[in-house]
Amino acid sequence: MDLQSLKRLFLISYIELRSKENHFFNLLKSAVETAFLENNSTSTPIKDWKGEEIVVFQDDLFNKVKGKVSEKWFYTYIKNTSEKLPRIDVLNLLSNYVGHTNWNTFKANHKTIEHGLDIKQKKKVSKLWLLVLLPIIGIVYNFKTENTFEFCFIDAIKNENITSIPLDIIVLQGNQSPIYYKTDSLGCFSFKTPQEVIRFVVQSPYHKTDTIVRHINSNANQIVKVAPDDYALMIHYYANGNVKDWKQHIEKLNMLIAQEAKIYRLFKNNMDIELYSKDEFIRMLTIPTKSLKRTEILAKEIKNGKIVTLKFIVK
């Protein structure tokens, strides 16, 4: 068998596999519409939903499986035909919404017989072809396959996806410069690399910094728990909470912040910086104003159980 024949057979197998995946995704969209109609009503098919219908679906999705998809995502994958499938974590989320454990379970429960040959048998045939073709093509082209790592982050205390703020992801690459990412609207991120091991740092102003190391063979465990940072959360609470006992409020802030702490206020859209003393910062937090609810912690440093450096912004 010559090289052109091998390439043609490989392409045919790939197209067949992709066509099957698209077929199952169309079935999933129909199942999503059916699940939505169990508790909601609409006169239009899912591909024609817009505006309020999409918002109601987003709420229903969150109420049932505690997950979210953006309006942009809905237009990309539901209202239009995309060349590629959604990410596996979204497929798992929607499969769960329609009553299945995950995307693989959904596909397994929707296999049908085509032209007298079961799809399962066809899949085995395709796998056999791939087992024969991939090593040969790999030798000919000396290509390097890419591994796809996918992670979703949940709050270690609440056990919920972290979607209120994006987490900072710093992918470490040995002797190369790190690559910076942020989690998406579902609290997830994905990364492709020829390496079999990924090492990255996850952090945010309201969570403890952690370094994650994961091998591709253990990538089935895509959930990463992130511990909240009690100090940042407490300051956020005091800035936004309805605290009635201001005397006790001030005492707790005094305990959180070191006496010689350096506190910096940054400003949006300009490079100005204001330096606050501990007393000035506490005074700002203990005077109930509308701007308090727009206070956001950007970074902090803790020594001996107290905040010694703090950066914040009032949006």
CORPELIN-V547747 format. One record per backbone hydrogen bond with DSSP energy under -0.5 kcal/mol. CO is the residue of the C=O (numbers start at 1). NH is the residue of the N-H. If there is no record, write none. Layout:
BEGIN
CO|NH ; CO|NH
END
This chain:
BEGIN
2|6 ; 3|7 ; 4|8 ; 5|9 ; 6|10 ; 7|11 ; 8|12 ; 9|13 ; 10|14 ; 11|15 ; 12|16 ; 13|17 ; 14|18 ; 15|19 ; 16|20 ; 17|21 ; 18|22 ; 19|23 ; 20|24 ; 21|25 ; 22|26 ; 23|27 ; 24|28 ; 25|29 ; 26|30 ; 27|31 ; 28|32 ; 29|33 ; 30|34 ; 31|35 ; 32|36 ; 33|37 ; 34|38 ; 35|38 ; 36|39 ; 36|40 ; 45|48 ; 46|49 ; 50|53 ; 51|55 ; 52|56 ; 53|57 ; 54|58 ; 55|59 ; 56|60 ; 57|61 ; 58|62 ; 59|63 ; 60|64 ; 61|65 ; 61|67 ; 62|66 ; 70|74 ; 71|75 ; 72|76 ; 73|77 ; 74|78 ; 74|79 ; 75|80 ; 80|82 ; 87|90 ; 87|91 ; 88|92 ; 89|93 ; 90|94 ; 91|95 ; 92|96 ; 93|97 ; 94|98 ; 95|100 ; 96|99 ; 102|106 ; 103|107 ; 104|108 ; 105|109 ; 107|110 ; 108|111 ; 112|119 ; 114|117 ; 117|114 ; 118|121 ; 118|122 ; 119|123 ; 120|124 ; 121|125 ; 122|126 ; 123|127 ; 124|128 ; 125|129 ; 126|130 ; 127|131 ; 128|132 ; 129|133 ; 130|134 ; 131|135 ; 132|136 ; 133|137 ; 134|138 ; 135|139 ; 136|140 ; 137|141 ; 138|142 ; 143|145 ; 147|149 ; 147|193 ; 149|191 ; 151|189 ; 152|224 ; 153|162 ; 154|226 ; 155|159 ; 160|155 ; 161|163 ; 167|183 ; 168|203 ; 169|171 ; 169|181 ; 170|172 ; 170|201 ; 171|179 ; 172|199 ; 173|176 ; 176|173 ; 179|171 ; 181|169 ; 184|187 ; 187|153 ; 188|184 ; 189|151 ; 191|149 ; 193|147 ; 196|216 ; 198|214 ; 199|172 ; 200|212 ; 201|170 ; 202|210 ; 203|168 ; 204|207 ; 206|229 ; 207|204 ; 210|202 ; 210|212 ; 212|200 ; 214|198 ; 215|218 ; 216|219 ; 218|221 ; 220|222 ; 222|152 ; 224|154 ; 226|156 ; 227|208 ; 228|230 ; 229|233 ; 230|234 ; 231|235 ; 232|236 ; 233|237 ; 234|238 ; 235|239 ; 236|240 ; 237|241 ; 241|243 ; 242|244 ; 244|246 ; 245|249 ; 246|250 ; 247|251 ; 248|252 ; 249|253 ; 250|254 ; 251|255 ; 252|256 ; 253|257 ; 256|307 ; 258|261 ; 261|263 ; 262|264 ; 262|310 ; 263|276 ; 264|266 ; 264|312 ; 265|274 ; 266|314 ; 267|270 ; 272|267 ; 274|265 ; 274|276 ; 276|263 ; 277|281 ; 278|282 ; 279|283 ; 280|284 ; 281|285 ; 282|286 ; 284|287 ; 286|288 ; 287|289 ; 289|292 ; 289|293 ; 290|293 ; 291|294 ; 292|295 ; 294|315 ; 296|313 ; 299|311 ; 301|308 ; 301|309 ; 303|306 ; 306|303 ; 307|258 ; 308|262 ; 309|301 ; 310|264 ; 311|298 ; 311|299 ; 312|266 ; 313|296 ; 313|315
END
